[in-house]
């Protein structure tokens, strides 16, 4: 059953008032709708494009930086140790 123009106008006004009054509610509803749509797509067997969350990306970058720092420190320590080992017999 189709909505009448008057009903559609009233729904649009209600929606606009909600958007103006509570933007956090709008963000939550949009997030919920997106998750529900993805769930329906999975259930229907359609391909779902998955994008990683911001927190996942930040954690991955942090681990990469930590691993790089540890590797750099190990290289510096091993070089220093090798230089010290070479310097000892000469002294």
Rosetta blueprint (number, residue, H / E / L):
1 X L
2 X L
3 X L
4 X L
5 X H
6 X H
7 X H
8 X H
9 X H
10 X H
11 X H
12 X H
13 X H
14 X H
15 X H
16 X H
17 X H
18 X H
19 X H
20 X H
21 X H
22 X L
23 X H
24 X H
25 X H
26 X H
27 X H
28 X H
29 X H
30 X H
31 X H
32 X H
33 X H
34 X H
35 X H
36 X H
37 X H
38 X H
39 X H
40 X H
41 X H
42 X H
43 X H
44 X H
45 X L
46 X L
47 X L
48 X L
49 X L
50 X L
51 X L
52 X L
53 X L
54 X H
55 X H
56 X H
57 X H
58 X H
59 X H
60 X H
61 X H
62 X H
63 X H
64 X H
65 X H
66 X H
67 X H
68 X H
69 X H
70 X H
71 X H
72 X H
73 X H
74 X H
75 X H
76 X H
77 X H
78 X H
79 X H
80 X H
81 X H
82 X H
83 X H
84 X H
85 X H
86 X H
87 X H
88 X H
89 X H
90 X H
91 X L
